[in-house]
Amino acid sequence: MWNILAGFMSGNAVWFLAYVVATWLGFRMTSNIYMNGGAPIIGKILVSLYCLSVSAFMCTLMVNTNGLFRDVAAGLNTVGQTGELSGAAQAFIEQASNAPSMNPIQMVFVASIILMQLLQVWMKKAD
């Protein structure tokens, strides 16, 4: 079970890194719109859609990761019924078996990113 978790987490780490780069690109685009001030409305809409899409993809990754934690905890729990589990496995089951789809810290993280990005797109620059 630990090897399965490690394998999936390696893939998730690569996806998360990709979303960090995509988020950085979103901030670059929104910063250019904010600094120049005269972007056409279609550009603002497209950049907003891009930023919302990246945030949605990041949320999906977080939901899937938390689901993976719950699934591995359930698998370890099943294994524990027929044999003895290590202390680390028991602690993992206790922490991960009731993990929410997204915890409040993850929600605030994604919401703050999208809020900062969209405010740069739609707020006027103070002169």
N, CA, C and O of each residue as an XYZ file, in Angstrom:
508
protein
N       0.833     -1.200      0.000
C       0.000      0.000      0.000
C       0.872      1.256      0.000
O       0.569      2.234     -0.684
N       1.965      1.217      0.781
C       2.828      2.397      0.842
C       3.452      2.678     -0.519
O       3.602      3.837     -0.905
N       3.821      1.614     -1.256
C       4.420      1.805     -2.577
C       3.420      2.401     -3.559
O       3.775      3.240     -4.387
N       2.179      1.966     -3.463
C       1.135      2.532     -4.323
C       0.951      4.011     -4.010
O       0.857      4.836     -4.919
N       0.900      4.341     -2.732
C       0.758      5.742     -2.331
C       1.941      6.566     -2.829
O       1.757      7.665     -3.353
N       3.152      6.043     -2.667
C       4.342      6.773     -3.111
C       4.329      6.981     -4.624
O       4.691      8.053     -5.109
N       3.918      5.965     -5.359
C       3.848      6.100     -6.813
C       2.856      7.158     -7.253
O       3.158      7.980     -8.118
N       1.686      7.138     -6.666
C       0.682      8.139     -7.020
C       1.106      9.535     -6.588
O       0.852     10.510     -7.296
N       1.746      9.635     -5.437
C       2.153     10.956     -4.955
C       3.253     11.554     -5.830
O       3.338     12.776     -5.954
N       4.090     10.722     -6.434
C       5.106     11.231     -7.361
C       4.437     11.865     -8.574
O       4.831     12.944     -9.018
N       3.435     11.195     -9.099
C       2.686     11.761    -10.223
C       1.957     13.030     -9.838
O       1.933     13.995    -10.601
N       1.359     13.033     -8.651
C       0.659     14.231     -8.181
C       1.612     15.398     -8.010
O       1.245     16.543     -8.277
N       2.838     15.124     -7.566
C       3.821     16.194     -7.393
C       4.160     16.841     -8.735
O       4.314     18.059     -8.818
N       4.274     16.036     -9.770
C       4.560     16.582    -11.102
C       3.393     17.440    -11.580
O       3.602     18.528    -12.116
N       2.176     16.960    -11.391
C       1.006     17.750    -11.787
C       0.932     19.049    -10.990
O       0.629     20.101    -11.552
N       1.206     18.986     -9.690
C       1.151     20.197     -8.874
C       2.195     21.201     -9.347
O       1.919     22.399     -9.401
N       3.378     20.730     -9.687
C       4.407     21.624    -10.221
C       3.931     22.269    -11.522
O       4.160     23.457    -11.748
N       3.277     21.495    -12.365
C       2.735     22.053    -13.610
C       1.696     23.130    -13.313
O       1.655     24.153    -13.997
N       0.860     22.913    -12.304
C      -0.150     23.916    -11.955
C       0.475     25.148    -11.324
O      -0.049     26.251    -11.479
N       1.585     24.983    -10.616
C       2.300     26.149    -10.081
C       2.837     26.995    -11.232
O       2.728     28.221    -11.201
N       3.409     26.359    -12.235
C       3.906     27.093    -13.407
C       2.745     27.758    -14.138
O       2.860     28.910    -14.558
N       1.637     27.055    -14.296
C       0.464     27.636    -14.962
C      -0.098     28.806    -14.158
O      -0.560     29.790    -14.736
N      -0.061     28.708    -12.830
C      -0.516     29.812    -11.981
C       0.409     31.007    -12.133
O      -0.050     32.145    -12.227
N       1.712     30.752    -12.157
C       2.682     31.828    -12.376
C       2.417     32.519    -13.715
O       2.443     33.747    -13.797
N       2.166     31.743    -14.750
C       1.853     32.319    -16.056
C       0.585     33.163    -15.975
O       0.511     34.232    -16.581
N      -0.408     32.690    -15.231
C      -1.627     33.472    -15.035
C      -1.341     34.798    -14.357
O      -1.895     35.827    -14.744
N      -0.477     34.786    -13.345
C      -0.104     36.042    -12.685
C       0.647     36.968    -13.638
O       0.470     38.184    -13.582
N       1.470     36.417    -14.499
C       2.172     37.253    -15.491
C       1.167     37.931    -16.417
O       1.276     39.124    -16.698
N       0.195     37.167    -16.885
C      -0.810     37.741    -17.787
C      -1.655     38.791    -17.074
O      -1.896     39.868    -17.619
N      -2.106     38.484    -15.861
C      -2.957     39.445    -15.152
C      -2.178     40.693    -14.766
O      -2.733     41.792    -14.753
N      -0.905     40.535    -14.453
C      -0.075     41.693    -14.124
C       0.090     42.605    -15.334
O       0.044     43.828    -15.203
N       0.282     42.013    -16.506
C       0.402     42.823    -17.728
C      -0.889     43.577    -18.019
O      -0.849     44.740    -18.420
N      -2.015     42.937    -17.823
C      -3.296     43.618    -18.037
C      -3.439     44.767    -17.056
O      -3.855     45.861    -17.435
N      -3.097     44.528    -15.799
C      -3.237     45.564    -14.772
C      -2.294     46.734    -15.037
O      -2.702     47.892    -14.939
N      -1.045     46.446    -15.369
C      -0.053     47.507    -15.559
C      -0.328     48.334    -16.814
O      -0.119     49.547    -16.803
N      -0.789     47.709    -17.883
C      -1.049     48.440    -19.128
C      -2.393     49.149    -19.103
O      -2.539     50.219    -19.693
N      -3.357     48.579    -18.441
C      -4.640     49.233    -18.246
C      -5.574     49.298    -19.440
O      -6.769     49.531    -19.254
N      -5.094     49.107    -20.638
C      -5.958     49.274    -21.802
C      -6.226     47.994    -22.561
O      -6.387     48.025    -23.781
N      -6.275     46.885    -21.879
C      -6.495     45.605    -22.556
C      -7.925     45.519    -23.071
O      -8.856     45.974    -22.407
N      -8.100     44.933    -24.257
C      -9.458     44.755    -24.770
C     -10.242     43.779    -23.896
O      -9.665     42.929    -23.218
N     -11.541     43.915    -23.923
C     -12.416     43.094    -23.075
C     -12.264     41.601    -23.381
O     -12.326     40.771    -22.474
N     -12.067     41.262    -24.652
C     -11.914     39.843    -24.999
C     -10.646     39.273    -24.367
O     -10.630     38.116    -23.947
N      -9.592     40.070    -24.297
C      -8.362     39.633    -23.637
C      -8.583     39.402    -22.155
O      -8.092     38.425    -21.589
N      -9.323     40.306    -21.529
C      -9.619     40.148    -20.102
C     -10.448     38.892    -19.850
O     -10.219     38.165    -18.883
N     -11.406     38.654    -20.725
C     -12.256     37.465    -20.573
C     -11.434     36.189    -20.744
O     -11.570     35.251    -19.958
N     -10.579     36.152    -21.774
C      -9.772     34.955    -22.019
C      -8.790     34.687    -20.881
O      -8.614     33.540    -20.468
N      -8.156     35.736    -20.378
C      -7.228     35.558    -19.256
C      -7.986     35.102    -18.012
O      -7.499     34.252    -17.266
N      -9.166     35.657    -17.785
C      -9.979     35.234    -16.637
C     -10.355     33.760    -16.757
O     -10.285     33.019    -15.777
N     -10.754     33.335    -17.955
C     -11.096     31.926    -18.166
C      -9.888     31.022    -17.951
O     -10.010     29.939    -17.378
N      -8.724     31.470    -18.413
C      -7.497     30.703    -18.201
C      -7.233     30.530    -16.703
O      -6.986     29.419    -16.234
N      -7.287     31.626    -15.967
C      -7.010     31.577    -14.522
C      -8.026     30.701    -13.791
O      -7.658     29.930    -12.904
N      -9.292     30.817    -14.158
C     -10.318     29.974    -13.537
C     -10.096     28.499    -13.869
O     -10.309     27.631    -13.022
N      -9.668     28.214    -15.103
C      -9.403     26.827    -15.504
C      -8.250     26.232    -14.704
O      -8.339     25.101    -14.225
N      -7.172     26.993    -14.563
C      -6.029     26.495    -13.795
C      -6.444     26.226    -12.352
O      -6.047     25.218    -11.768
N      -7.238     27.122    -11.778
C      -7.711     26.916    -10.405
C      -8.595     25.676    -10.309
O      -8.508     24.922     -9.339
N      -9.438     25.466    -11.307
C     -10.293     24.273    -11.310
C      -9.452     23.004    -11.412
O      -9.728     22.016    -10.731
N      -8.424     23.031    -12.262
C      -7.543     21.868    -12.377
C      -6.822     21.603    -11.055
O      -6.673     20.453    -10.644
N      -6.375     22.679    -10.390
C      -5.682     22.521     -9.113
C      -6.625     21.949     -8.050
O      -6.226     21.105     -7.248
N      -7.873     22.414     -8.052
C      -8.867     21.870     -7.108
C      -9.098     20.388     -7.366
O      -9.198     19.597     -6.427
N      -9.183     20.013     -8.635
C      -9.381     18.612     -8.988
C      -8.225     17.760     -8.488
O      -8.437     16.666     -7.964
N      -7.004     18.258     -8.647
C      -5.842     17.522     -8.149
C      -5.917     17.349     -6.638
O      -5.637     16.268     -6.121
N      -6.294     18.405     -5.930
C      -6.382     18.321     -4.468
C      -7.477     17.356     -4.025
O      -7.286     16.589     -3.082
N      -8.624     17.393     -4.703
C      -9.717     16.472     -4.377
C      -9.280     15.028     -4.637
O      -9.542     14.139     -3.826
N      -8.614     14.801     -5.767
C      -8.149     13.446     -6.084
C      -7.096     12.962     -5.093
O      -7.092     11.792     -4.711
N      -6.206     13.855     -4.677
C      -5.176     13.478     -3.705
C      -5.802     13.107     -2.369
O      -5.425     12.105     -1.761
N      -6.750     13.905     -1.912
C      -7.422     13.583     -0.651
C      -8.218     12.287     -0.770
O      -8.291     11.514      0.185
N      -8.814     12.048     -1.934
C      -9.500     10.777     -2.173
C      -8.528      9.605     -2.147
O      -8.849      8.534     -1.632
N      -7.342      9.813     -2.704
C      -6.306      8.780     -2.661
C      -5.923      8.463     -1.221
O      -5.760      7.298     -0.860
N      -5.780      9.499     -0.402
C      -5.462      9.272      1.013
C      -6.541      8.419      1.685
O      -6.237      7.490      2.432
N      -7.807      8.750      1.408
C      -8.903      7.973      2.005
C      -8.876      6.525      1.520
O      -9.091      5.600      2.304
N      -8.610      6.329      0.219
C      -8.583      4.974     -0.337
C      -7.441      4.144      0.249
O      -7.629      2.975      0.586
N      -6.270      4.744      0.369
C      -5.136      4.014      0.949
C      -5.413      3.702      2.418
O      -5.085      2.617      2.897
N      -6.017      4.655      3.131
C      -6.371      4.406      4.537
C      -7.358      3.247      4.638
O      -7.244      2.411      5.534
N      -8.328      3.192      3.722
C      -9.293      2.083      3.728
C      -8.587      0.762      3.418
O      -8.891     -0.262      4.030
N      -7.650      0.783      2.472
C      -6.890     -0.425      2.159
C      -6.050     -0.894      3.328
O      -5.997     -2.086      3.630
N      -5.390      0.051      3.987
C      -4.600     -0.312      5.168
C      -5.490     -0.843      6.286
O      -5.109     -1.758      7.016
N      -6.666     -0.265      6.412
C      -7.610     -0.732      7.430
C      -8.024     -2.176      7.152
O      -8.127     -2.985      8.074
N      -8.258     -2.492      5.896
C      -8.614     -3.861      5.515
C      -7.457     -4.815      5.794
O      -7.659     -5.912      6.315
N      -6.248     -4.391      5.447
C      -5.070     -5.220      5.727
C      -4.914     -5.416      7.232
O      -4.528     -6.493      7.686
N      -5.213     -4.377      8.000
C      -5.091     -4.454      9.453
C      -6.059     -5.423     10.096
O      -5.833     -5.866     11.222
N      -7.131     -5.761      9.402
C      -8.089     -6.716      9.956
C      -7.547     -8.140      9.931
O      -7.971     -8.986     10.718
N      -6.605     -8.400      9.022
C      -6.054     -9.749      8.919
C      -4.640     -9.858      9.474
O      -4.121    -10.962      9.640
N      -4.020     -8.733      9.759
C      -2.653     -8.750     10.278
C      -2.390     -7.518     11.114
O      -3.266     -6.675     11.308
N      -1.183     -7.430     11.597
C      -0.819     -6.304     12.450
C      -0.226     -5.183     11.609
O       0.556     -5.426     10.690
N      -0.610     -3.950     11.937
C      -0.117     -2.773     11.221
C       0.923     -2.039     12.054
O       0.917     -2.099     13.284
N       1.802     -1.355     11.365
C       2.793     -0.530     12.060
C       2.107      0.689     12.677
O       0.966      1.009     12.346
N       2.809      1.346     13.560
C       2.275      2.564     14.172
C       2.037      3.652     13.142
O       1.074      4.411     13.248
N       2.920      3.733     12.137
C       2.755      4.741     11.082
C       1.489      4.475     10.275
O       0.762      5.403      9.923
N       1.232      3.204      9.986
C       0.026      2.859      9.228
C      -1.228      3.170     10.031
O      -2.208      3.678      9.487
N      -1.197      2.866     11.320
C      -2.355      3.169     12.165
C      -2.587      4.674     12.268
O      -3.729      5.133     12.242
N      -1.508      5.436     12.385
C      -1.640      6.899     12.447
C      -2.176      7.444     11.127
O      -2.985      8.372     11.114
N      -1.721      6.860     10.013
C      -2.209      7.297      8.705
C      -3.706      7.033      8.577
O      -4.448      7.879      8.079
N      -4.145      5.872      9.020
C      -5.573      5.536      8.957
C      -6.383      6.536      9.763
O      -7.422      7.011      9.306
N      -5.913      6.856     10.957
C      -6.641      7.801     11.811
C      -6.743      9.184     11.173
O      -7.782      9.838     11.262
N      -5.668      9.625     10.532
C      -5.665     10.968      9.955
C      -6.362     11.038      8.604
O      -7.064     12.009      8.321
N      -6.181     10.033      7.777
C      -6.629     10.129      6.390
C      -7.995      9.523      6.123
O      -8.610      9.844      5.106
N      -8.488      8.665      6.991
C      -9.745      7.977      6.677
C     -10.930      8.931      6.615
O     -11.904      8.654      5.915
N     -10.869     10.030      7.320
C     -11.969     11.001      7.295
C     -11.564     12.311      6.634
O     -12.166     13.350      6.902
N     -10.559     12.274      5.782
C     -10.099     13.501      5.123
C     -11.210     14.058      4.240
O     -11.828     13.309      3.483
N     -11.473     15.361      4.324
C     -12.498     15.955      3.462
C     -12.000     16.016      2.018
O     -10.807     15.862      1.756
N     -12.912     16.240      1.101
C     -12.502     16.365     -0.299
C     -11.499     17.496     -0.474
O     -10.499     17.349     -1.176
N     -11.774     18.618      0.166
C     -10.808     19.726      0.224
C     -10.863     20.292      1.633
O     -11.942     20.586      2.148
N      -9.710     20.443      2.250
C      -9.725     21.012      3.591
C      -9.731     22.541      3.499
O      -9.426     23.088      2.439
N     -10.063     23.226      4.562
C     -10.183     24.690      4.512
C      -8.910     25.400      4.060
O      -8.990     26.426      3.384
N      -7.753     24.881      4.414
C      -6.502     25.521      3.991
C      -6.352     25.436      2.479
O      -5.936     26.406      1.844
N      -6.685     24.293      1.897
C      -6.622     24.159      0.444
C      -7.606     25.111     -0.230
O      -7.281     25.733     -1.242
N      -8.801     25.222      0.331
C      -9.805     26.127     -0.245
C      -9.332     27.575     -0.213
O      -9.463     28.296     -1.202
N      -8.783     27.999      0.919
C      -8.291     29.376      1.042
C      -7.132     29.611      0.082
O      -7.034     30.680     -0.520
N      -6.258     28.629     -0.065
C      -5.118     28.742     -0.976
C      -5.581     29.007     -2.405
O      -5.132     29.963     -3.037
N      -6.471     28.168     -2.912
C      -6.941     28.318     -4.291
C      -7.781     29.587     -4.442
O      -7.646     30.306     -5.432
N      -8.643     29.863     -3.470
C      -9.486     31.064     -3.545
C      -8.649     32.336     -3.534
O      -8.967     33.289     -4.244
N      -7.584     32.363     -2.738
C      -6.754     33.569     -2.701
C      -6.020     33.775     -4.022
O      -5.854     34.911     -4.467
N      -5.584     32.697     -4.645
C      -4.918     32.820     -5.946
C      -5.876     33.399     -6.974
O      -5.544     34.366     -7.660
N      -7.059     32.814     -7.085
C      -7.995     33.272     -8.113
C      -8.483     34.682     -7.826
O      -8.710     35.459     -8.753
N      -8.646     35.018     -6.567
C      -9.063     36.370     -6.204
C      -7.993     37.391     -6.591
O      -8.310     38.429     -7.172
N      -6.744     37.106     -6.276
C      -5.661     38.022     -6.647
C      -5.568     38.178     -8.160
O      -5.361     39.283     -8.662
N      -5.720     37.082     -8.881
C      -5.619     37.153    -10.335
C      -6.771     37.948    -10.937
O      -6.551     38.834    -11.763
N      -7.993     37.638    -10.530
C      -9.144     38.316    -11.129
C      -9.211     39.790    -10.752
O      -9.671     40.612    -11.544
N      -8.759     40.130     -9.555
C      -8.737     41.547     -9.183
C      -7.771     42.330    -10.066
O      -8.045     43.477    -10.419
N      -6.648     41.720    -10.421
C      -5.709     42.404    -11.318
C      -6.300     42.602    -12.710
O      -5.987     43.580    -13.388
N      -7.139     41.691    -13.125
C      -7.734     41.807    -14.463
C      -8.823     42.873    -14.482
O      -8.885     43.677    -15.412
N      -9.672     42.885    -13.475
C     -10.887     43.690    -13.555
C     -10.855     44.991    -12.756
O     -11.769     45.805    -12.888
N      -9.837     45.209    -11.939
C      -9.736     46.475    -11.200
C      -8.894     47.462    -12.006
O      -7.947     47.079    -12.693
N      -9.253     48.714    -11.909
C      -8.477     49.764    -12.572
C      -7.243     50.073    -11.737
O      -7.291     50.052    -10.507
N      -6.146     50.359    -12.413
C      -4.908     50.717    -11.732
C      -5.044     52.117    -11.152
O      -5.484     53.043    -11.835
N      -4.663     52.264     -9.889
C      -4.703     53.590     -9.254
C      -3.555     54.427     -9.800
O      -2.407     53.985     -9.821
N      -3.872     55.629    -10.236
C      -2.817     56.495    -10.807
C      -2.123     57.310     -9.786
O      -1.220     58.078    -10.118
